[in-house]
Amino acid sequence: MSSLQGVREVVETQGLFSSRYPDRGSHYWYTEDAGGKVDKMQLTQVHRALQQLGITLIAAYSPEARGRSERAFRMLQDRLPKELALA
């Protein structure tokens, strides 16, 4: 649900976008084996909703793409406690 809420907020503030480059998390993709290739025929609810909006999902297979999102999560997780402590 949080993935769809995030998409909704972006569309409401920035407008509809054409593609998304997420990691291969189970809320975006179905994979037979962990770490395996994504099944583009068996869609998740999030994938189906984005497809209905005309948004193309591109599976991130490269370590660079995964590293970029991991660094962003780590920065946000690290920053929140510090901001709360200051407040």
C-alpha positions in Angstrom: 0.0 0.0 0.0 2.9 2.4 0.8 4.2 2.0 -2.7 0.9 3.0 -4.3 0.6 5.9 -1.8 4.0 7.1 -2.9 3.1 6.9 -6.5 -0.1 8.8 -5.8 1.7 11.6 -4.0 4.2 12.0 -6.9 1.4 12.0 -9.5 -0.6 14.6 -7.6 2.3 16.9 -7.1 4.5 16.4 -10.2 2.1 14.8 -12.7 2.1 11.4 -14.4 5.5 9.9 -15.2 6.3 7.3 -17.9 8.6 4.8 -16.2 9.9 3.6 -12.8 13.2 1.8 -12.1 12.6 0.0 -8.9 14.6 -2.9 -7.3 13.2 -6.4 -7.7 11.2 -6.3 -4.5 8.2 -8.6 -4.2 5.7 -5.7 -4.2 6.8 -4.8 -7.8 7.8 -8.1 -9.3 7.1 -11.8 -9.0 10.2 -14.0 -9.1 10.2 -17.8 -9.1 13.5 -17.9 -7.2 14.9 -15.3 -4.8 17.4 -13.1 -6.8 16.2 -14.7 -10.1 14.7 -13.1 -13.2 11.4 -11.3 -12.8 8.2 -12.7 -14.4 6.8 -10.0 -16.6 3.6 -12.0 -17.3 2.6 -12.6 -13.6 2.0 -9.1 -12.3 1.7 -7.9 -8.7 -1.1 -5.6 -7.7 1.3 -2.6 -7.7 2.6 -3.6 -11.2 -1.0 -3.9 -12.5 -2.0 -0.5 -11.1 1.1 1.2 -12.7 0.4 -0.6 -16.0 -3.2 0.8 -16.0 -1.7 4.3 -15.5 0.6 3.7 -18.5 3.8 3.6 -16.3 6.4 1.1 -17.4 8.4 -0.8 -14.8 12.0 -1.5 -15.5 13.6 -4.1 -13.2 16.9 -3.1 -11.6 19.4 -5.9 -12.1 22.6 -4.0 -11.9 24.5 -3.6 -8.6 24.7 0.1 -9.2 21.0 0.5 -9.3 20.5 -1.5 -6.1 23.4 0.3 -4.4 21.8 3.7 -5.2 18.5 2.8 -3.5 20.3 1.2 -0.5 22.4 4.3 0.0 19.3 6.5 0.0 17.5 4.2 2.5 20.5 4.1 4.8 20.8 7.9 4.6 17.2 8.4 5.5 17.2 5.8 8.3 20.3 7.5 9.7 19.0 11.0 9.4 15.5 10.5 11.0 16.7 9.8 14.6 19.1 12.7 14.4 16.4 15.1 13.2 14.0 13.8 15.9 16.6 14.3 18.6 17.2 17.8 17.5 13.5 18.6 17.5 
